[in-house]
């Protein structure tokens, strides 16, 4: 059996997505592969906030901005190239991705663009529920928790409807 491309001296690995999955993939690959292999992370955002830290906003009074991770600074000098750019499309036959600013060839591609909140799947969740996983709603969630005085309180994990189940679990035990 002939293996095409196996004799290549190095591989270009592109990771699209600058949140937890993309960052973890980049670090894992960099730590496991020889330095001759090029690892590039491309994200449309220059920084990210790791969702697992969100309970700190509510219970430790840490400002959301302090949890931001500057991706360029995070990867500087690590052997992982960071490109702040937006994915436009994937050219599978040409083994390249097209971004707003150019084209990037790859041998291997990791898509780690993240999750989104699926409020529409649970009727009333946008209007009546609070989220500790949604950065656009974390401050309203903090206010609701701090203003709560008495009555029924339910804390749950989204059973697949949340992008990250860790923060709700942490809040359940707070």
Secondary structure, DSSP 8 states (H G I E B T S, - for coil): ---TTTT-S--EEEEE--SHHHHHHHHHHHHHS-TTSEEEEEESSSEEE-GGGHHHHHHS---GGGGEEEHHHHHTTTTEEEEE--EEEEETTTTEEEESS-EEE-SEEEE-------GGGSTTHHHH---SS-TTTHHHHHHHHHH--SS-------TTSSS-SHHHHHHHT-
